[in-house]
Amino acid sequence: MNRMFRVLGFWTGIFAVMFFLGGMKDASLLFFGQTIFFVFLSYLNLTERMYIYIFGAYLTVFFAGFTYYSIFIMTPGGGTH
């Protein structure tokens, strides 16, 4: 299970670099933070149950934050047209 957190760290690192190259500095910092978080957790050698609990807590916080953002902050049709 710790290897899967390294895989998550790898992919969030890839996304962070792509966001950075695309000029999206805030998103790249968020994904760099997630990369550090996942790689750090992967080297703790926790039990599989603990990794599942941590991932479930991570998903809960993410979905709550994304729902709050998409309902209260995001402007519909807020493109640069």
N, C-alpha and C positions, 0 to 999 in steps of 0.2 A: 504494500500500500504506500510505503514511503516513496517508491519510484513513481507512482502516479502523481504525487505532489510535485516531484521534479518535472514531470511532463507538463503539469499545469503551469509551473514556473517558466518552463521553456516557451510555451505558447503565449503566456501573458507577456513575456519578454519580447517575443516577435511582434505582438500587437503594439507594445509600447514603442518599439523602434519605428513601426509603420506610422503610428500616430505622430511621433516626433518628426519624421520626415515629411508628413503631410501638413505640418504647421499647427497641429492640435496639441498645444503644450499642456493644457490641463488634463486631457485624457491620457497623454503619455505619462505624466507624473502619477496619475492614479494607477495605471497599469504597471509602472516600475515598482510602485509600492506593493502591489499584489504579487509581483514576481519575487521580491525580497521576502514577503510573507510566506509564500508557498515553498520557496527553496529552504528557508529557515526551518519550517515545519518538517520538511522531508528528512532533515538530518537529526531530528529528535528521537527517531526510532521508537515511536509510540506503538501501542497496540492497534490492531486494525479497527476495533470498536471505537477507540478514541479518535482515530482519523475520520471515521464516519461521522461521529458527533461534531467534530470541528468543521467538517465540510457542510453538514446540515445547518450549523449555526451561520456559517459564511453565506450559504444560499438564502437563509431567512433574512439576514441583514441586507443582502444585495437586492432581493425582491422587494422588501419594504422600502428601501431607498429609491429603487427604480420606479416603483409605483408612485411614491411621493413626488419624484421629479416629473414624471410624465403627466400627472394630474394637476399639480399646483405650479410648476415652474416652466415647463416646456411650452413654447408658443406654437400653436398649430399653424402649419404653413410658414414657419419662420425662416424660410430659405433666403438667399441673398439675390433674389430676382429683382 
